[in-house]
């Protein structure tokens, strides 16, 4: 839990104490960012004393009224910009000065809350500004650490998480307003689509968790002797319900009967589950999936082939990038996060120093092959 | 409400749920709706048809499909109002708008709106862009 210092600048005592009351026991957390914030609230009456606090350098968020007795809010905002203080500003302003609020936003204020506001409105805005501040500081930190890519990842992630929410919210509003009349069955498609988007979002979150686990240095890896054949069979069982629906046969061909390997069980499960689930998801009805597991000299080879829609040559290089999903008529109805293969590749190559390759023919099927060195030299 | 009878709206979004919802809303307003699911498809439709208004998603085949389409639309039909409707906003780490001259210089859309906005807000913008009285 981190605490952010919030400077409340307003000459009306009622507004100040109101804000304090609302935010005193409020905290903001972002599960996927693994952070939680609460607020230390500082009340001041004038722009002048706001400047003093800012100069002391202990302010994270400023809730700023524009109409102040001495120097006004906009001037405080300009001061913050000039001095490049690392804080986020939210203007609190009455409806009458909407124009001004927009100007302020263009001048670097994160957003504005119109007065009067409800507790919920204030809390929602605080969530937004906190996330903005957090992401901005992360970016700064990452830029200095040369980790811009990671930030892009976060920003694409929030986009990917918002899209299903927007879709579901839209459908719910249509249903709430009975836009298609009172017949419940007319809304069935919208309910189905909402459920489908929720499913997609869940799979994204699950994949995210895999990735977080993988990238978090705090995670303790549990390396022990595991039987790859057993894990392969488990993956088959996991995917069986979907395979049965599409009447797909999953064959397992292993040699020898047990292949023991020093590894973190969860990581190996992620690799196998991704291979088998893709082979089923992107297969045709009545198709087949062949899983081959072989010990070949100092390497172990895992190949999973399907009789599915295949991948065109130009799409293959894109396959392993974060959030990239090959979009075409054939993949339109298949839900996925676009993270599975990139996670799998990270584990196989970065953690186990193995290789990942793919061969494919459109409309015929694809074969994904992972090889792992017999004596793994662990990446971390 | 059928103020926009005999008018055509072109909408482009690779999210089928967004196009479903948008086209429902626009049809209620009286529009005939043309739907495209990619930048390429949108360009094909633009070749053959001049819509009365266009609403583009930002990220489709390309990360800036919406910007490219706005540019092409304005080049071909300068008088067709264009709205970009995107989930890319300040809280996803990028902020676009058409408020400053600098932005207007390269973003050719008339208006940049955030997805998840209330239907009335979108309606209001459409009324404004097409110079209709909102009742």
Interface residues (C-beta under 8 A of the other chain):
Chain A: X102 X106 X110 X111 X128 X131 X132 X135 X139 X151 X154 X155 X158 X159 X162 X163 X165 X166 X167 X169 X170 X171 X173 X174 X179 X190 X193 X197 X327 X332
Chain B: X14 X15 X16 X17 X18 X20 X21 X24 X28 X38 X59 X61 X87 X88 X90 X91 X92 X93 X94 X99 X100 X115 X116 X119
